[in-house]
Amino acid sequence: MKGVILAGGLATRLRPLTQVTNKHLLPIYNKPMIYYPLEAMQRAGIKEVLIITGPDHAGAFLNLLKSGDQFGLRLSYEIQQEAGGISQGIALSESFADEQKILVILGDNIFTYNLKNSVEKFEKKAKGAMVFAIKMPTESKQYGVVDLGENNKVLSIEEKPENPKSNLAQTGIYMYDNRVFEFIRKLKPSKRGELEVTDLNNFYVKEGAMECKIIDWWVDAGTSYDELLRANNFVAEKIKAGELQSL
């Protein structure tokens, strides 16, 4: 399995912090945001990772991460010329994936859940996909909402529904078989002109091939000033309590 980290976008909601840099290079307590998905890839046993980012700050990623040796990874880089959605970004990894399964992590997702067991089990499956979700203490309708059936099979994923069927929010962690690129080619842009990841995931849901794993904690650090601050405070507390260590 190969890894893909999506680290593009304009991050207009975080300006002026992102006026001259990519949001994934902003600090989360003691290290850049992009380190967290890279460390998650390393813990999961992934060896080759593609970082997809925009053209404006690609050089900064190269200067910071170089070949990936410090993470025990082999890094490659790809440019997403425009903000066309998560699925469009995933599509850029087709040649890199080389018909292997892929683990996709959004670069602004902060979590410490170890994906290794899930990756190993998914590798043994003939086909399918997996999403990772978290139980939201308050309303989940600002996210993609996952409705789970028996044996962790996903019954539906709805994007920002008015009446959520559950309190499970879809995180930015996904695993796909090598059919994912065929499904992306079938997608049509949403009302906001993007290829949505929920639409992609629902191809697997409709054929009963989508599973879901619930993780313990997660912060979508790139969505607002408040979430960025929450991620910093949360990570700081865990490090000072000895509950979180860097690789």
Sequence and secondary structure as in RCSB ss.txt:
>XXXX:A:sequence
MKGVILAGGLATRLRPLTQVTNKHLLPIYNKPMIYYPLEAMQRAGIKEVLIITGPDHAGAFLNLLKSGDQFGLRL
SYEIQQEAGGISQGIALSESFADEQKILVILGDNIFTYNLKNSVEKFEKKAKGAMVFAIKMPTESKQYGVVDLGE
NNKVLSIEEKPENPKSNLAQTGIYMYDNRVFEFIRKLKPSKRGELEVTDLNNFYVKEGAMECKIIDWWVDAGTSY
DELLRANNFVAEKIKAGELQSL
>XXXX:A:secstr
 EEEEE  S  GGGTTTTSSS GGGSEETTEETTHHHHHHHHHTT  EEEEEE STTHHHHHHHHTTSGGGT EE
EEEE  S   HHHHHHTTHHHHTT  EEEEETTEE     HHHHHHHHT SS EEEEEEE SS  TTSEEEEE G
GGBEEEEEES SS SSSEEEEEEEEE TTHHHHHHH    TTSS  HHHHHHHHHHTT EEEEE S  EETTS H
HHHHHHHHHHHHHHHTTS    
